[in-house]
Amino acid sequence: MKISKTLQVECSREQVFDLTQDYPRRLEWDPFLSAARLLDGALTPHIGAKAVCVDHRGFSMEVVYVAYKRPEVAAVKMTRGPFFLSSFAGTWRFGDAGKGRTSVLFEYYYRLAWPWAFLRRFVDVRFGREIAQRLEALDSFIKKRKPNLTLS
């Protein structure tokens, strides 16, 4: 299944890309996560870099970057995750919307593990809500920090 949402933010593509991929700052704006870090000594994301994210319910997911092209796209796929998912991938896409605005597309691709397929509609709604809340939190964070949005 694919779940996606788009939102325009008043910020450059480079700044939004960097903010969304900055693990030390991720918890400043992302309401879904309780922990996020790169693994294996990686200092910055890149293709092949691994990361782990933990949500507020305690579900943990280890991912590997399969795409990383600043400031256009960053994508990960799950290498280890919650018992109810057989596969998962997430993609951030950043488009120039003109006049200092960026179109941010956030997508989840997932497959439920057997016997959890009967939960698909519930998971679709949950993931859709989660993506929307994360984009709204990103937009709110940027608005509060503008014009002094500095990235590490």
Backbone bond lengths (Angstrom), bond angles and torsions (degrees), N, CA, C in turn:
res aa  C-N    CA-C-N  psi(-1)  N-CA   C-N-CA  omega(-1)  CA-C   N-CA-C  phi
1 M - - - 1.448 - - 1.521 109.57 -
2 K 1.313 114.24 150.72 1.465 120.62 177.99 1.530 107.86 -122.04
3 I 1.322 115.00 131.47 1.464 122.44 175.86 1.521 106.01 -126.51
4 S 1.338 117.52 129.89 1.466 119.01 179.94 1.519 111.15 -145.88
5 K 1.320 114.10 153.07 1.468 122.36 176.93 1.525 107.29 -143.54
6 T 1.324 115.58 151.53 1.454 122.15 178.86 1.518 109.40 -129.79
7 L 1.329 115.46 145.27 1.460 121.68 177.55 1.517 108.05 -148.19
8 Q 1.332 117.12 142.70 1.462 120.72 174.27 1.520 108.90 -97.38
9 V 1.331 115.01 137.12 1.458 121.00 177.89 1.523 108.99 -124.74
10 E 1.327 115.83 152.29 1.460 121.42 178.95 1.516 109.48 -89.18
11 C 1.327 114.38 84.68 1.457 120.92 -176.94 1.530 107.88 -171.35
12 S 1.302 116.74 155.12 1.461 119.52 179.13 1.526 110.72 -70.96
13 R 1.325 115.29 154.53 1.474 120.27 178.01 1.520 110.74 -57.89
14 E 1.307 116.98 -42.48 1.463 121.02 -177.94 1.531 111.05 -60.45
15 Q 1.329 116.17 -45.39 1.460 120.00 -178.97 1.528 111.91 -65.95
16 V 1.334 116.59 -43.89 1.463 119.73 -179.16 1.527 110.00 -67.32
17 F 1.317 116.83 -43.48 1.468 120.34 177.41 1.519 109.89 -57.22
18 D 1.326 116.40 -51.46 1.467 120.34 -177.81 1.528 111.79 -60.29
19 L 1.324 116.89 -41.72 1.454 120.25 -179.51 1.528 111.39 -63.42
20 T 1.322 117.48 -44.69 1.464 119.76 -177.73 1.521 112.62 -69.15
21 Q 1.313 117.68 -22.23 1.466 120.77 -177.81 1.524 112.89 -105.37
22 D 1.317 117.71 8.38 1.464 122.97 -179.95 1.528 109.14 -92.90
23 Y 1.328 116.47 97.60 1.464 120.52 -174.93 1.523 113.98 -62.82
24 P 1.335 120.49 -39.83 1.469 118.69 176.89 1.534 113.53 -60.68
25 R 1.347 117.94 -25.46 1.472 120.90 -179.30 1.518 113.05 -101.82
26 R 1.307 118.43 -4.04 1.464 122.15 -172.92 1.532 112.78 -55.79
27 L 1.316 116.52 -41.11 1.462 118.87 -176.83 1.524 113.44 -73.89
28 E 1.329 117.52 -10.80 1.468 120.99 176.89 1.521 111.35 -68.50
29 W 1.331 117.32 -29.54 1.459 119.22 -175.33 1.531 114.03 -123.99
30 D 1.319 119.05 -23.79 1.468 121.89 -172.54 1.531 110.66 -88.10
31 P 1.349 118.43 106.66 1.463 121.26 -175.62 1.527 113.84 -74.28
32 F 1.302 117.93 -12.40 1.461 122.13 -176.74 1.525 112.19 -80.06
33 L 1.324 116.75 -31.36 1.461 121.02 -170.86 1.526 113.62 -96.63
34 S 1.330 114.69 144.69 1.461 120.90 170.86 1.525 110.61 -107.23
35 A 1.334 116.93 -15.18 1.466 122.11 176.72 1.521 108.89 -156.37
36 A 1.325 116.07 145.83 1.465 121.91 176.87 1.517 107.93 -157.84
37 R 1.335 115.86 128.64 1.464 118.36 178.54 1.520 110.40 -157.66
38 L 1.309 114.22 151.41 1.455 120.72 172.45 1.523 108.58 -79.06
39 L 1.316 116.69 152.68 1.459 122.11 -177.22 1.530 111.77 -110.86
40 D 1.299 114.62 171.33 1.470 122.78 173.49 1.526 113.59 57.37
41 G 1.323 116.72 30.70 1.452 120.95 176.19 1.518 115.46 78.13
42 A 1.329 118.12 6.54 1.465 120.36 179.21 1.528 109.41 -65.32
43 L 1.319 116.04 135.60 1.466 121.19 178.18 1.517 111.58 -95.46
44 T 1.322 116.22 -28.33 1.457 121.68 178.98 1.524 108.59 -139.85
45 P 1.325 117.18 153.57 1.459 119.97 176.62 1.534 111.31 -65.54
46 H 1.304 116.46 151.08 1.463 124.72 174.48 1.520 106.93 -167.27
47 I 1.317 117.10 164.48 1.456 119.53 178.11 1.523 108.84 -57.30
48 G 1.320 115.42 128.34 1.458 121.72 -177.88 1.519 114.35 95.05
49 A 1.335 117.54 -15.41 1.469 120.54 177.85 1.526 109.28 -68.98
50 K 1.325 115.02 144.21 1.461 120.64 178.17 1.522 109.63 -108.56
51 A 1.333 113.69 150.35 1.462 120.53 178.21 1.517 108.35 -143.70
52 V 1.316 114.50 159.92 1.461 120.08 173.80 1.524 107.79 -129.52
53 C 1.335 115.02 137.55 1.457 121.90 177.55 1.523 108.04 -129.36
54 V 1.332 115.65 141.17 1.455 122.05 179.36 1.522 107.52 -125.16
55 D 1.336 116.30 129.72 1.459 118.86 178.92 1.531 110.30 -87.20
56 H 1.321 115.58 176.55 1.471 120.33 -176.46 1.530 113.56 -71.67
57 R 1.316 116.72 -11.97 1.468 119.49 175.70 1.529 111.23 -90.67
58 G 1.344 116.52 -4.73 1.458 120.96 178.80 1.521 114.97 96.00
59 F 1.341 117.21 0.82 1.460 119.61 177.45 1.525 109.22 -75.46
60 S 1.321 115.40 130.40 1.456 122.24 -177.20 1.523 109.60 -110.86
61 M 1.340 115.73 144.13 1.453 120.77 176.84 1.519 109.28 -138.16
62 E 1.317 115.86 127.81 1.462 121.02 172.18 1.519 107.12 -99.30
63 V 1.334 115.62 134.91 1.460 121.25 -177.64 1.526 109.73 -131.48
64 V 1.322 114.82 163.17 1.459 121.72 173.07 1.532 107.39 -127.28
65 Y 1.322 116.54 138.88 1.467 121.01 177.73 1.521 109.56 -72.18
66 V 1.335 116.20 126.10 1.463 121.98 177.66 1.526 111.20 -109.55
67 A 1.320 117.23 -12.94 1.466 122.80 174.57 1.517 108.00 -148.08
68 Y 1.319 115.20 141.13 1.458 120.33 177.32 1.524 107.35 -160.24
69 K 1.327 115.47 98.55 1.456 121.41 -179.97 1.520 108.12 -133.30
70 R 1.327 115.73 95.03 1.454 121.92 -179.18 1.524 109.08 -68.48
71 P 1.297 120.26 134.26 1.465 130.70 -0.44 1.528 112.70 -102.90
72 E 1.327 117.60 28.50 1.459 120.34 -170.84 1.520 115.80 -95.57
73 V 1.328 117.46 -46.73 1.463 119.33 -172.14 1.526 111.30 -152.24
74 A 1.318 114.49 145.42 1.465 122.79 169.45 1.525 105.67 -139.36
75 A 1.341 116.02 131.69 1.459 119.92 -178.18 1.518 110.05 -140.65
76 V 1.324 114.38 143.04 1.460 121.14 179.47 1.521 109.47 -129.94
77 K 1.342 114.90 156.92 1.461 119.34 170.03 1.519 108.12 -129.86
78 M 1.319 115.01 148.97 1.450 122.10 -177.59 1.526 110.20 -71.93
79 T 1.334 115.27 134.28 1.458 120.58 171.46 1.530 110.56 -108.18
80 R 1.321 116.07 -23.85 1.467 122.24 176.51 1.517 106.83 -154.97
81 G 1.336 116.69 135.88 1.452 116.94 -177.37 1.500 113.80 -162.10
82 P 1.323 115.88 -165.31 1.457 121.68 -177.24 1.533 111.33 -60.21
83 F 1.311 115.46 149.72 1.459 122.62 -175.85 1.517 113.69 -58.18
84 F 1.329 118.55 -26.98 1.457 120.87 -174.62 1.532 113.84 -84.98
85 L 1.339 117.66 -5.70 1.461 121.34 178.48 1.524 111.08 -107.75
86 S 1.327 116.80 129.69 1.467 119.22 173.25 1.520 110.12 -92.01
87 S 1.336 116.85 -26.42 1.462 120.47 173.86 1.523 109.13 -154.34
88 F 1.331 114.81 155.21 1.459 120.85 -179.93 1.526 107.99 -158.66
89 A 1.324 116.03 142.14 1.461 122.36 172.34 1.521 107.70 -145.11
90 G 1.310 116.03 150.52 1.457 121.51 178.00 1.515 109.73 -133.99
91 T 1.320 115.89 141.39 1.463 121.11 -178.38 1.519 110.09 -133.78
92 W 1.328 115.21 134.45 1.464 123.27 169.21 1.526 106.54 -107.91
93 R 1.331 117.45 130.04 1.475 122.24 173.62 1.527 108.02 -126.14
94 F 1.323 115.07 137.93 1.455 121.64 -175.31 1.520 109.43 -124.96
95 G 1.332 116.59 118.52 1.460 121.40 -179.64 1.517 111.27 -117.15
96 D 1.310 116.00 146.82 1.459 121.50 177.18 1.523 107.88 -74.41
97 A 1.320 116.99 116.28 1.464 122.23 -179.26 1.523 111.40 -98.53
98 G 1.341 117.89 4.44 1.453 121.84 179.23 1.517 113.29 82.59
99 K 1.323 115.63 156.76 1.468 123.19 176.53 1.524 112.95 53.15
100 G 1.337 116.89 40.62 1.451 120.82 176.67 1.518 114.66 76.36
101 R 1.316 117.09 13.36 1.463 121.57 -179.32 1.531 110.20 -106.53
102 T 1.329 114.64 152.14 1.455 121.37 178.21 1.519 109.01 -127.00
103 S 1.315 115.69 134.15 1.452 121.89 173.10 1.529 107.23 -89.07
104 V 1.323 116.03 121.60 1.464 121.54 -178.26 1.528 107.92 -110.42
105 L 1.325 116.01 119.24 1.456 122.89 176.46 1.522 107.72 -109.11
106 F 1.315 116.35 126.97 1.457 122.24 179.79 1.523 106.74 -122.26
107 E 1.329 117.15 123.90 1.456 122.05 -176.01 1.522 111.11 -127.07
108 Y 1.328 114.69 143.27 1.461 122.37 169.18 1.529 107.16 -116.40
109 Y 1.294 115.93 138.71 1.456 122.93 169.34 1.523 105.18 -122.06
110 Y 1.325 117.05 129.54 1.459 117.29 -177.42 1.524 111.75 -149.84
111 R 1.305 114.72 159.30 1.460 122.86 171.86 1.526 106.76 -135.48
112 L 1.318 115.42 130.83 1.458 120.23 178.69 1.525 110.43 -79.62
113 A 1.314 115.54 143.44 1.460 121.10 176.76 1.524 109.13 -75.71
114 W 1.316 115.67 152.09 1.449 120.17 173.98 1.508 107.71 -70.49
115 P 1.272 123.67 135.91 1.467 129.20 10.02 1.525 113.33 -101.09
116 W 1.318 118.40 24.90 1.461 122.39 -171.36 1.531 114.83 -85.77
117 A 1.332 118.40 2.90 1.468 121.49 -177.16 1.536 112.62 -58.25
118 F 1.302 117.37 -27.81 1.469 119.95 -179.79 1.535 111.91 -64.67
119 L 1.323 117.83 -13.71 1.468 122.03 179.58 1.536 113.12 -90.49
120 R 1.320 117.77 6.86 1.466 121.31 -173.15 1.528 113.45 -52.82
121 R 1.295 118.00 -48.19 1.482 119.83 -178.03 1.524 111.35 -63.74
122 F 1.310 116.81 -41.32 1.461 121.02 176.62 1.531 110.36 -61.73
123 V 1.332 116.97 -45.37 1.468 121.67 -178.91 1.526 109.99 -66.49
124 D 1.327 117.92 -39.94 1.469 120.67 176.38 1.526 110.96 -56.38
125 V 1.320 116.65 -48.21 1.467 121.20 -179.73 1.524 109.88 -64.57
126 R 1.316 116.55 -46.16 1.475 121.36 -178.87 1.522 111.46 -60.67
127 F 1.346 116.57 -49.11 1.461 120.39 -179.91 1.524 111.42 -65.38
128 G 1.337 117.67 -39.25 1.461 120.34 177.50 1.512 111.95 -61.43
129 R 1.320 116.79 -43.26 1.462 122.01 178.01 1.534 110.32 -64.65
130 E 1.323 115.49 -42.25 1.464 121.17 -179.43 1.533 111.31 -61.65
131 I 1.327 116.60 -46.33 1.464 120.39 179.41 1.527 110.01 -61.68
132 A 1.325 117.28 -45.91 1.473 121.15 -179.89 1.520 110.93 -60.19
133 Q 1.327 117.47 -44.04 1.468 120.65 179.86 1.522 111.37 -64.99
134 R 1.309 117.25 -37.68 1.460 120.05 179.43 1.523 110.76 -67.72
135 L 1.333 117.64 -41.88 1.464 120.25 177.52 1.522 111.36 -65.44
136 E 1.314 117.24 -41.99 1.465 120.61 178.49 1.527 110.82 -63.60
137 A 1.319 117.50 -39.39 1.467 121.19 178.32 1.530 110.49 -66.46
138 L 1.323 116.96 -38.85 1.462 121.01 176.27 1.526 110.31 -61.70
139 D 1.322 116.84 -46.81 1.457 121.60 179.33 1.530 110.76 -61.39
140 S 1.309 117.39 -44.93 1.460 121.90 179.16 1.531 111.18 -62.15
141 F 1.326 116.92 -43.21 1.458 121.76 178.70 1.531 110.38 -60.43
142 I 1.330 116.51 -44.55 1.466 120.93 -179.85 1.526 110.24 -64.64
143 K 1.310 118.26 -44.09 1.470 121.70 -179.86 1.521 111.43 -61.14
144 K 1.324 116.90 -40.21 1.466 120.28 179.92 1.518 112.06 -69.55
145 R 1.309 117.83 -29.18 1.465 121.98 -175.69 1.528 113.03 -93.55
146 K 1.330 117.56 -17.80 1.453 120.15 -179.63 1.515 109.05 -69.46
147 P 1.297 123.10 145.51 1.460 125.73 -0.84 1.540 113.36 -87.99
148 N 1.302 116.63 9.40 1.464 120.10 -175.90 1.521 112.60 -101.28
149 L 1.326 117.69 36.56 1.465 121.15 179.04 1.531 107.59 -72.15
150 T 1.305 114.64 107.59 1.454 119.28 176.50 1.510 108.47 -113.48
151 L 1.284 115.32 139.41 1.449 121.17 -177.53 1.510 109.69 -115.58
152 S 1.316 114.95 145.57 1.465 119.02 179.75 1.513 110.95 -78.54
